[in-house]
């Protein structure tokens, strides 16, 4: 592509403009792939994501927070060793810095509840003590992520959250591909 022209990139951008708006549908399709993958838990990975989002929704958290709750573990299958990085990369253009930080670090904070079973330090999250989003992320794990492995919980279906995914992911808030560099004009 070192010898590409402006005309080449006009074609590429036109194709991208047709592809990018379908991101919400691809996100929903990938979430569906988590169905049936139990990974040893009492509920499959899709149900866990749906329960986390349902709990946040029922606690009257804002839509962006609910979106984060829904997508927080979307990377479990593709990023088995760094699932939080996968989810945070997907969400970064669409959520504020606080919610992005929460998703980016939820894996370490969630470890508070089970790392001791793996011979790991359950207090690993303490290295972030004092960070402005520490309590926010700890609350997410305690109130929404940790309890969402309950096969008896009345969980809302993915279709309930589909309009929210479509609305919040239709246009980025920040991206290097926006003319302003990070935020829409």
Contact map, one row per residue, 1 for C-alpha under 8 A:
11110000000000000000000000000000000000000000000000000000000000000000000000000000000000000000000000000000000000000000000000000000000000000000000000000000000000000000000000000000000000000
11110000000000000000000000000000000000000000000000000000000000000000000000000000000000000000000000000000000000000000000000000000000000000000000000000000000000000000000000000000000000000
11111000000000000000000000000000000000000000000000000000000000000000000000000000000000000000000000000000000000000000000000000000000000000000000000000000000000000000000000000000000000000
11111101100000000000000000000000000000000000000000000000000000000000000000000000000000000000000000000000000000000000000000000000000000000000000000000000000000000000000000000000000000000
00111111100000000000000000000000000000000000000000000000000000000000000000000000000000000000000000000000000000000000000000000000000000000000000000000000000000000000000000000000000000000
00011111110000000000000000000000000000000000000000000000000000000000000000000000000000000000000000000000000000000000000000000000000000000000000000000000000000000000000000000000000000000
00001111111000000000000000000000000000000000000000000000000000000000000000000000000000000000000000000000000000000000000000000000000000000000000000000000000000000000000000000000000000000
00011111111100000000000000000000000000000000000000000000000000000000000000000000000000000000000000000000000000000000000000000000000000000000000000000000000000000000000000000000000000000
00011111111110000000000000000000000000000000000000000000000000000000000000000000000000000000000000000000000000000000000000000000000000000000000000000000000000000000000000000000000000000
00000111111111000000000000000000000000000000000000000000000000000000000000000000000000000000000000000000000000000000000000000000000000000000000000000000000000000000000000000000000000000
00000011111111100000000000000000000000000000000000000000000000000000000000000000000000000000000000000000000000000000000000000000000000000000000000000000000000000000000000000000000000000
00000001111111110000000000000000000000000000000000000000000000000000000000000000000000000000000000000000000000000000000000000000000000000000000000000000000000000000000000000000000000000
00000000111111111000000000000000000000000000000000000000000000000000000000000000000000000000000000000000000000000000000000000000000000000000000000000000000000000000000000000000000000000
00000000011111111100000000000000000000000000000000000000000000000000000000000000000000000000000000000000000000000000000000000000000000000000000000000000000000000000000000000000000000000
00000000001111111110000000000000000000000000000000000000000000000000000000000000000000000000000000000000000000000000000000000000000000000000000000000000000000000000000000000000000000000
00000000000111111111000000000000000000000000000000000000000000000000000000000000000000000000000000000000000000000000000000000000000000000000000000000000000000000000000000000000000000000
00000000000011111111100000000000000000000000000000000000000000000000000000000000000000000000000000000000000000000000000000000000000000000000000000000000000000000000000000000000000000000
00000000000001111111110000000000000000000000000000000000000000000000000000000000000000000000000000000000000000000000000000000000000000000000000000000000000000000000000000000000000000000
00000000000000111111111000000000000000000000000000000000000000000000000000000000000000000000000000000000000000000000000000000000000000000000000000000000000000000000000000000000000000000
00000000000000011111111000000000000000000000000000000000000000000000000000000000000000000000000000000000000000000000000000000000000000000000000000000000000000000000000000000000000000000
00000000000000001111111100000000000000000000000000000000000000000000000000000000000000000000000000000000000000000000000000000000000000000000000000000000000000000000000001100000000000000
00000000000000000111111111000000000000000000000000000000000000000000000000000000000000000000000000000000000000000000000000000000000000000000000000000000000000000000000000000000000000000
00000000000000000011111111100000000000000000000000000000000000000000000000000000000000000000000000000000000000000000000000000000000000000000000000000000000000000000000011000000000000000
00000000000000000000111111110000000000000000000000000000000000000000000000000000000000000000000000000000000000000000000000000000000000000000000000000000000000000000110011000000000000000
00000000000000000000011111111000000000000000000000000000000000000000000000000000000000000000000000000000000000000000000000000000000000000000000000000000000000000000010000000000000000000
00000000000000000000011111111100000000000000000000000000000000000000000000000000000000000000000000000000000000000000000000000000000000000000000000000000000000000000000000000000000000000
00000000000000000000001111111110000000000000000000000000000000000000000000000000000000000000000000000000000000000000000000000000000000000000000000000000000000000000000000000000000000000
00000000000000000000000111111111000000000000000000000000000000000000000000000000000000000000000000000000000000000000000000000000000000000000000000000000000001000100100000000000000000000
00000000000000000000000011111111100000000000000000000000000000000000000000000000000000000000000000000000000000000000000000000000000000000000000000000000000000000000000000000000000000000
00000000000000000000000001111111110000000000000000000000000000000000000001000000000000000000000000000000000000000000000000000000000000000000000000000000000000000000000000000000000000000
00000000000000000000000000111111111000000000010000000000000000000000001001000000000000000000000000000000000000000000000000000000000000000000000000000000000000000000000000000000000000000
00000000000000000000000000011111111000000000010000000000000000000000000000000000000000000000000000000000000000000000000000000000000000000000000000000000000000000000000000000000000000000
00000000000000000000000000001111111100000000010000000000000000000000000000000000000000000000000000000000000000000000000000000000000000000000000000000000000000000000000000000000000000000
00000000000000000000000000000111111110000001110000000000000000000000000001001000000000000000000000000000000000000000000000000000000000000000000000000000000000000000000000000000000000000
00000000000000000000000000000011111111000001111000000000000000000000000000000000000000000000000000000000000000000000000000000000000000000000000000000000000000000000000000000000000000000
00000000000000000000000000000000111111000001110000000000000000000000000000000000000000000000000000000000000000000000000000000000000000000000000000000000000000000000000000000000000000000
00000000000000000000000000000000011111100001110000000000000000000000000000000000000000000000000000000000000000000000000000000000000000000000000000000000000000000000000000000000000000000
00000000000000000000000000000000001111111111100000000000000000000000000000000000000000000000000000000000000000000000000000000000000000000000000000000000000000000000000000000000000000000
00000000000000000000000000000000000011111001100000000000000000000000000000000000000000000000000000000000000000000000000000000000000000000000000000000000000000000000000000000000000000000
00000000000000000000000000000000000001111100000000000000000000000000000000000000000000000000000000000000000000000000000000000000000000000000000000000000000000000000000000000000000000000
00000000000000000000000000000000000001111111000000000000000000000000000000000000000000000000000000000000000000000000000000000000000000000000000000001000000000000000000000000000000000000
00000000000000000000000000000000000001011111000000000000000000000000000000000000000000000000000000000000000000000000000000000000000000000000000000001110000000000000000000000000000000000
00000000000000000000000000000000000001001111101100000000000000000000000000000000000000000000000000000000000000000000000000000000000000000000000000001110000000000000000000000000000000000
00000000000000000000000000000000011111101111111100000000000000000000000000000000000000000000000000000000000000000000000000000000000000000000000000000000000000000000000000000000000000000
00000000000000000000000000000000011111100011111110000000000000000000000010000000000000000000000000000000000000000000000000000000000000000000000000000000000000000000000000000000000000000
00000000000000000000000000000011111110000001111111000000000000000000000000000000000000000000000000000000000000000000000000000000000000000000000000000000000000000000000000000000000000000
00000000000000000000000000000000001000000011111111100000000000000000000000000000000000000000000000000000000000000000000000000000000000000000000000001000001000000000000000000000000000000
00000000000000000000000000000000000000000011111111110000000000000000000000000000000000000000000000000000000000000000000000000000000000000000000010011000000000000000000000000000000000000
00000000000000000000000000000000000000000000111111111000000000000000111111000000000000000000000000000000000000000000000000000000000000000000000000010000000000000000000000000000000000000
00000000000000000000000000000000000000000000011111111100000000000000010000000000000000000000000000000000000000000000000000000000000000000000000000000000001111000000000000000000000000000
00000000000000000000000000000000000000000000001111111110000000000000000000000000000000000000000000000000000000000000000000000000000000000000000100011000101100000000000000000000000000000
00000000000000000000000000000000000000000000000111111111000000000000110000000000000000000000000000000000000000000000000000000000000000000000000110110000000000000000000000000000000000000
00000000000000000000000000000000000000000000000011111111100000000111110000000000000000000000000000000000000000000000000000000000000000000000000100000000000000000000000000000000000000000
00000000000000000000000000000000000000000000000001111111110000000100000000000000000000000000000000000000000000000000000000000000000000000000000000000000001100000000000000000000000000000
00000000000000000000000000000000000000000000000000111111111000000000000000000000000000000000000000000000000000000000000000000000000000000000001100000000000000000000000000000000000000000
00000000000000000000000000000000000000000000000000011111111110001100100000000000000000000000000000000000000000000000000000000000000000000000000100000000000000000000000000000000000000000
00000000000000000000000000000000000000000000000000001111111111100100000000000000000000000000000000000000000000000000000000000000000000000000000000000000000000000000000000000000000000000
00000000000000000000000000000000000000000000000000000111111110000000000000000000000000000000000000000000000000000000000000000000000000000000000000000000000000000000000000000000000000000
00000000000000000000000000000000000000000000000000000011111110000000000000000000000000000000000000000000000000000000000000000000000000000000000000000000000000000000000000000000000000000
00000000000000000000000000000000000000000000000000000001111111000000000000000000000000000000000000000000000000000000000000000000000000000000000000000000000000000000000000000000000000000
00000000000000000000000000000000000000000000000000000001111111101100000000000000000000000000000000000000000000000000000000000000000000000000000000000000000000000000000000000000000000000
00000000000000000000000000000000000000000000000000000000100111111100000000000000000000000000000000000000000000000000000000000000000000000000000000000000000000000000000000000000000000000
00000000000000000000000000000000000000000000000000000000100011111110000000000000000000000000000000000000000000000000000000000000000000000000000000000000000000000001000000000000000000000
00000000000000000000000000000000000000000000000000000000000001111111000000000000000000000000001000100000000000000000000000000000000000000000000000000000000000000000000100000000000000000
00000000000000000000000000000000000000000000000000000001000011111111100000000000000000000000000000100000000000000000000000000000000000000000000000000000000000000000000000000000000000000
00000000000000000000000000000000000000000000000000001101100011111111110000000000000000000000000000000000000000000000000000000000000000000000000000000000000000000000000000000000000000000
00000000000000000000000000000000000000000000000000001000000000111111111000000000000000000000000000000000000000000000000000000000000000000000000000000000000000000001100100000000000000000
00000000000000000000000000000000000000000000000000001000000000011111111100000000000000000010000000100010000000000000000000000000000000000000000000000000000000000000000000000000000000000
00000000000000000000000000000000000000000000000010011001000000001111111100000000000000000000000000000000000000000000000000000000000000000000000110000000000000000000000000000000000000000
00000000000000000000000000000000000000000000000011011000000000000111111110000000000000000000000000000000000000000000000000000000000000000000000000000000000000000000000000000000000000000
00000000000000000000000000000010000000000000000010000000000000000011111111000000000000100000000000000000000000000000000000000000000000000000000000000000000000000000000000000000000000000
00000000000000000000000000000000000000000000000010000000000000000001111111100000000100110000000000000010000000000000000000000000000000000000000000000000000000000000000000000000000000000
00000000000000000000000000000000000000000000100010000000000000000000011111110000001100100000000000000000000000000000000000000000000000000000000000000000000000000000000000000000000000000
00000000000000000000000000000110010000000000000010000000000000000000001111111000001001100000000000000000000000000000000000000000000000000000000000000000000000000000000000000000000000000
00000000000000000000000000000000000000000000000000000000000000000000000111111111011111100000000000000000000000000000000000000000000000000000000000000000000000000000000000000000000000000
00000000000000000000000000000000000000000000000000000000000000000000000011111111011000000000000000000000000000000000000000000000000000000000000000000000000000000000000000000000000000000
00000000000000000000000000000000010000000000000000000000000000000000000001111111001000000000000000000000000000000000000000000000000000000000000000000000000000000000000000000000000000000
00000000000000000000000000000000000000000000000000000000000000000000000000111111001001000000000000000000000000000000000000000000000000000000000000000000000000000000000000000000000000000
00000000000000000000000000000000000000000000000000000000000000000000000000111111111011000000000000000000000000000000000000000000000000000000000000000000000000000000000000000000000000000
00000000000000000000000000000000000000000000000000000000000000000000000000111111111000000000000000000000000000000000000000000000000000000000000000000000000000000000000000000000000000000
00000000000000000000000000000000000000000000000000000000000000000000000000000011111000000000000000000000000000000000000000000000000000000000000000000000000000000000000000000000000000000
00000000000000000000000000000000000000000000000000000000000000000000000000110011111111000000000000000000000000000000000000000000000000000000000000000000000000000000000000000000000000000
00000000000000000000000000000000000000000000000000000000000000000000000011111111111111100000000000000000001000000000000000000000000000000000000000000000000000000000000000000000000000000
00000000000000000000000000000000000000000000000000000000000000000000000110100000011111110000000000000011111000000000000000000000000000000000000000000000000000000000000000000000000000000
00000000000000000000000000000000000000000000000000000000000000000000000000100010011111111000000000000001000000000000000000000000000000000000000000000000000000000000000000000000000000000
00000000000000000000000000000000000000000000000000000000000000000000000001100110011111111100000000000000000000000000000000000000000000000000000000000000000000000000000000000000000000000
00000000000000000000000000000000000000000000000000000000000000000000001111100000001111111110000000000011000000000000000000000000000000000000000000000000000000000000000000000000000000000
00000000000000000000000000000000000000000000000000000000000000000000000100000000000111111111000000011011000000000000000000000000000000000000000000000000000000000000000000000000000000000
00000000000000000000000000000000000000000000000000000000000000000000000000000000000011111111100000000000000000000000000000000000000000000000000000000000000000000000000000000000000000000
00000000000000000000000000000000000000000000000000000000000000000000000000000000000001111111100000000000000000000000000000000000000000000000000000000000000000000000000000000000000000000
00000000000000000000000000000000000000000000000000000000000000000001000000000000000000111111111000010000000000000000000000000000000000000000000000000000000000000000000000000000000000000
00000000000000000000000000000000000000000000000000000000000000000000000000000000000000011111111110010000000000000000000000000000000000000000000000000000000000000000000000000100000000000
00000000000000000000000000000000000000000000000000000000000000000000000000000000000000001111111000000000000000000000000000000000000000000000000000000000000000000000000000011110000000000
00000000000000000000000000000000000000000000000000000000000000000000000000000000000000000011111100000000000000000000000000000000000000000000000000000000000000000000000110111100000000000
00000000000000000000000000000000000000000000000000000000000000010000000000000000000000000011111110110000000000000000000000000000000000000000000000000000000000000000000000001000000000000
00000000000000000000000000000000000000000000000000000000000000000000000000000000000000000001011111110000000000000000000000000000000000000000000000000000000000000000000000000000000000000
00000000000000000000000000000000000000000000000000000000000000000000000000000000000000000001001111111000000000000000000000000000000000000000000000000000000000000000000000000000000000000
00000000000000000000000000000000000000000000000000000000000000000000000000000000000000000000000111111100000000000000000000000000000010000000000000000000000000000000000000000000000000000
00000000000000000000000000000000000000000000000000000000000000011001000000000000000000000000001111111110000000000000000000000000000000000000000000000000000000000000000000000000000000000
00000000000000000000000000000000000000000000000000000000000000000000000000000000000000010011001111111111000000000000000000000000000000000000000000000000000000000000000000000000000000000
00000000000000000000000000000000000000000000000000000000000000000000000000000000000000010000000011111111100000000000000000000000000010001000000000000000000000000000000000000000000000000
00000000000000000000000000000000000000000000000000000000000000000000000000000000000000000000000001111111110000000000000000000000000010011001000000000000000000000000000000000000000000000
00000000000000000000000000000000000000000000000000000000000000000001000100000000000100110000000000111111111000000000000000000000000000001000000000000000000000000000000000000000000000000
00000000000000000000000000000000000000000000000000000000000000000000000000000000000110110000000000011111111000000000000000000000000000000000000000000000000000000000000000000000000000000
00000000000000000000000000000000000000000000000000000000000000000000000000000000000100000000000000001111111110000000000000000000000000001000000000000000000000000000000000000000000000000
00000000000000000000000000000000000000000000000000000000000000000000000000000000000100000000000000000111111111000000000000000000000000001101100000000000000000000000000000000000000000000
00000000000000000000000000000000000000000000000000000000000000000000000000000000001100000000000000000011111111100000000000000000000000000000000000000000000000000000000000000000000000000
00000000000000000000000000000000000000000000000000000000000000000000000000000000000000000000000000000000111111110000000000011000000000000000000000000000000000000000000000000000000000000
00000000000000000000000000000000000000000000000000000000000000000000000000000000000000000000000000000000111111110000000000011000000000001100100000000000000000000000000000000000000000000
00000000000000000000000000000000000000000000000000000000000000000000000000000000000000000000000000000000011111111100000000000000000000000100110011000000000000000000000000000000000000000
00000000000000000000000000000000000000000000000000000000000000000000000000000000000000000000000000000000001111111110000001111000000000000000000000000000000000000000000000000000000000000
00000000000000000000000000000000000000000000000000000000000000000000000000000000000000000000000000000000000111111111000011111000000000000000000000000000000000000000000000000000000000000
00000000000000000000000000000000000000000000000000000000000000000000000000000000000000000000000000000000000001111111000001000000000000000000000001000000000000000000000000000000000000000
00000000000000000000000000000000000000000000000000000000000000000000000000000000000000000000000000000000000001111111110001000000000000000000000000000000000000000000000000000000000000000
00000000000000000000000000000000000000000000000000000000000000000000000000000000000000000000000000000000000000111111111111000000000000000000000000000000000000000000000000000000000000000
00000000000000000000000000000000000000000000000000000000000000000000000000000000000000000000000000000000000000011111111111000000000000000000000000000000000000000000000000000000000000000
00000000000000000000000000000000000000000000000000000000000000000000000000000000000000000000000000000000000000000111111100000000000000000000000000000000000000000000000000000000000000000
00000000000000000000000000000000000000000000000000000000000000000000000000000000000000000000000000000000000000000111111100000000000000000000000000000000000000000000000000000000000000000
00000000000000000000000000000000000000000000000000000000000000000000000000000000000000000000000000000000000000000011111110000000000000000000000000000000000000000000000000000000000000000
00000000000000000000000000000000000000000000000000000000000000000000000000000000000000000000000000000000000000000011111111000000000000000000000000000000000000000000000000000000000000000
00000000000000000000000000000000000000000000000000000000000000000000000000000000000000000000000000000000000000010011001111110000000000000000000000000000000000000000000000000000000000000
00000000000000000000000000000000000000000000000000000000000000000000000000000000000000000000000000000000000000111111000111111000000000000000000000000000000000000000000000000000000000000
00000000000000000000000000000000000000000000000000000000000000000000000000000000000000000000000000000000000000110000000011111100000000000000000000000000000000000000000000000000000000000
00000000000000000000000000000000000000000000000000000000000000000000000000000000000000000000000000000000000110110000000011111110000000000000000000000000000000000000000000000000000000000
00000000000000000000000000000000000000000000000000000000000000000000000000000000000000000000000000000000000110110000000001111111100000000000000000000000000000000000000000000000000000000
00000000000000000000000000000000000000000000000000000000000000000000000000000000000000000000000000000000000000000000000000111111100000000000000000000000000000000000000000000000000000000
00000000000000000000000000000000000000000000000000000000000000000000000000000000000000000000000000000000000000000000000000011111100000000000000000000000000000000000000000000000000000000
00000000000000000000000000000000000000000000000000000000000000000000000000000000000000000000000000000000000000000000000000001111111001000000000000000000000000000000000000000000000000000
00000000000000000000000000000000000000000000000000000000000000000000000000000000000000000000000000000000000000000000000000001111111001000000000000000000000000000000000000000000000000000
00000000000000000000000000000000000000000000000000000000000000000000000000000000000000000000000000000000000000000000000000000001111101000000000000000000000000000000000000000000000000000
00000000000000000000000000000000000000000000000000000000000000000000000000000000000000000000000000000000000000000000000000000001111111000000000000000000000000000000000000000000000000000
00000000000000000000000000000000000000000000000000000000000000000000000000000000000000000000000000000000000000000000000000000000011111100000000000000000000000000000000000000000000000000
00000000000000000000000000000000000000000000000000000000000000000000000000000000000000000000000001001100000000000000000000000000001111111000000000000000000000000000000000000000000000000
00000000000000000000000000000000000000000000000000000000000000000000000000000000000000000000000000000000000000000000000000000001111111111100000000000000000000000000000000000000000000000
00000000000000000000000000000000000000000000000000000000000000000000000000000000000000000000000000000000000000000000000000000000000111111110000000000000000000000000000000000000000000000
00000000000000000000000000000000000000000000000000000000000000000000000000000000000000000000000000000100000000000000000000000000000011111111000000000000000000000000000000000000000000000
00000000000000000000000000000000000000000000000000000000000000000000000000000000000000000000000000001110110010000000000000000000000011111111100000000000000000000000000000000000000000000
00000000000000000000000000000000000000000000000000000000000000000000000000000000000000000000000000000000010011000000000000000000000001111111110000000000000000000000000000000000000000000
00000000000000000000000000000000000000000000000000000000000000000000000000000000000000000000000000000000000000000000000000000000000000111111111100000000000000000000000000000000000000000
00000000000000000000000000000000000000000000000000000000000000000000000000000000000000000000000000000100010000000000000000000000000000011111111110000000000000000000000000000000000000000
00000000000000000000000000000000000000000000000000000000000000000000000000000000000000000000000000000000010011000000000000000000000000001111111111000000000000000000000000000000000000000
00000000000000000000000000000000000000000000000000000000000000000000000000000000000000000000000000000000000001000000000000000000000000000111111111100000000000000000000000000000000000000
00000000000000000000000000000000000000000000000000000010000000000000000000000000000000000000000000000000000000000000000000000000000000000011111111100000000000000000000000000000000000000
00000000000000000000000000000000000000000000000000111011000000000000100000000000000000000000000000000000000000000000000000000000000000000011111111110000000000000000000000000000000000000
00000000000000000000000000000000000000000000000100010000000000000000100000000000000000000000000000000000000001000000000000000000000000000001111111110000000000000000000000000000000000000
00000000000000000000000000000000000000000000000000000000000000000000000000000000000000000000000000000000000001001000000000000000000000000000111111111000000000000000000000000000000000000
00000000000000000000000000000000000000000000000000010000000000000000000000000000000000000000000000000000000000000000000000000000000000000000011111111100000000000000000000000000000000000
00000000000000000000000000000000000000000000000110110000000000000000000000000000000000000000000000000000000000000000000000000000000000000000000111111100000000000000000000000000000000000
00000000000000000000000000000000000000001110001100100000000000000000000000000000000000000000000000000000000000000000000000000000000000000000000001111110000000000000000000000000000000000
00000000000000000000000000000000000000000110000000000000000000000000000000000000000000000000000000000000000000000000000000000000000000000000000000111111100000000000000000000000000000000
00000000000000000000000000000000000000000110000000000000000000000000000000000000000000000000000000000000000000000000000000000000000000000000000000001111100000000000000000000000000000000
00000000000000000000000000000000000000000000000000000000000000000000000000000000000000000000000000000000000000000000000000000000000000000000000000000111110000000000000000000000000000000
00000000000000000000000000000000000000000000000000100000000000000000000000000000000000000000000000000000000000000000000000000000000000000000000000000111111000000000000000000000000000000
00000000000000000000000000000000000000000000000000000000000000000000000000000000000000000000000000000000000000000000000000000000000000000000000000000001111100000000000000000000000000000
00000000000000000000000000000000000000000000001001100100000000000000000000000000000000000000000000000000000000000000000000000000000000000000000000000000111110000000000000000000000000000
00000000000000000000000000000000000000000000000001100100000000000000000000000000000000000000000000000000000000000000000000000000000000000000000000000000011111010000000000000000000000000
00000000000000000000000000000000000000000000000001000000000000000000000000000000000000000000000000000000000000000000000000000000000000000000000000000000001111111000000000000000000000000
00000000000000000000000000010000000000000000000001000000000000000000000000000000000000000000000000000000000000000000000000000000000000000000000000000000000111111100000000000000000000000
00000000000000000000000000000000000000000000000000000000000000000000000000000000000000000000000000000000000000000000000000000000000000000000000000000000000011111110000000000000000000000
00000000000000000000000000000000000000000000000000000000000000000000000000000000000000000000000000000000000000000000000000000000000000000000000000000000000111111110000000000000000000000
00000000000000000000000000000000000000000000000000000000000000000000000000000000000000000000000000000000000000000000000000000000000000000000000000000000000011111111100000000000000000000
00000000000000000000000000010000000000000000000000000000000000000000000000000000000000000000000000000000000000000000000000000000000000000000000000000000000001111111110000000000000000000
00000000000000000000000000000000000000000000000000000000000000000000000000000000000000000000000000000000000000000000000000000000000000000000000000000000000000111111111000000000000000000
00000000000000000000000000000000000000000000000000000000000000100010000000000000000000000000000000000000000000000000000000000000000000000000000000000000000000001111111100000000000000000
00000000000000000000000100010000000000000000000000000000000000000010000000000000000000000000000000000000000000000000000000000000000000000000000000000000000000001111111110000000000000000
00000000000000000000000110000000000000000000000000000000000000000000000000000000000000000000000000000000000000000000000000000000000000000000000000000000000000000111111111000000000000000
00000000000000000000000000000000000000000000000000000000000000000000000000000000000000000000000000000000000000000000000000000000000000000000000000000000000000000011111111000000000000000
00000000000000000000000000000000000000000000000000000000000000010010000000000000000000000000010000000000000000000000000000000000000000000000000000000000000000000001111111100000000000000
00000000000000000000001100000000000000000000000000000000000000000000000000000000000000000000010000000000000000000000000000000000000000000000000000000000000000000000111111110000000000000
00000000000000000000101100000000000000000000000000000000000000000000000000000000000000000000000000000000000000000000000000000000000000000000000000000000000000000000011111110000000000000
00000000000000000000100000000000000000000000000000000000000000000000000000000000000000000000010000000000000000000000000000000000000000000000000000000000000000000000000111111000000000000
00000000000000000000000000000000000000000000000000000000000000000000000000000000000000000000110000000000000000000000000000000000000000000000000000000000000000000000000011111110000000010
00000000000000000000000000000000000000000000000000000000000000000000000000000000000000000000111000000000000000000000000000000000000000000000000000000000000000000000000000111110000001110
00000000000000000000000000000000000000000000000000000000000000000000000000000000000000000001110000000000000000000000000000000000000000000000000000000000000000000000000000011111010011110
00000000000000000000000000000000000000000000000000000000000000000000000000000000000000000000100000000000000000000000000000000000000000000000000000000000000000000000000000011111110011100
00000000000000000000000000000000000000000000000000000000000000000000000000000000000000000000000000000000000000000000000000000000000000000000000000000000000000000000000000000111111111000
00000000000000000000000000000000000000000000000000000000000000000000000000000000000000000000000000000000000000000000000000000000000000000000000000000000000000000000000000000011111011000
00000000000000000000000000000000000000000000000000000000000000000000000000000000000000000000000000000000000000000000000000000000000000000000000000000000000000000000000000000111111111110
00000000000000000000000000000000000000000000000000000000000000000000000000000000000000000000000000000000000000000000000000000000000000000000000000000000000000000000000000000001111111011
00000000000000000000000000000000000000000000000000000000000000000000000000000000000000000000000000000000000000000000000000000000000000000000000000000000000000000000000000000001011111111
00000000000000000000000000000000000000000000000000000000000000000000000000000000000000000000000000000000000000000000000000000000000000000000000000000000000000000000000000000111111111100
00000000000000000000000000000000000000000000000000000000000000000000000000000000000000000000000000000000000000000000000000000000000000000000000000000000000000000000000000001111111111110
00000000000000000000000000000000000000000000000000000000000000000000000000000000000000000000000000000000000000000000000000000000000000000000000000000000000000000000000000001110010111111
00000000000000000000000000000000000000000000000000000000000000000000000000000000000000000000000000000000000000000000000000000000000000000000000000000000000000000000000000011100011101111
00000000000000000000000000000000000000000000000000000000000000000000000000000000000000000000000000000000000000000000000000000000000000000000000000000000000000000000000000000000001100111
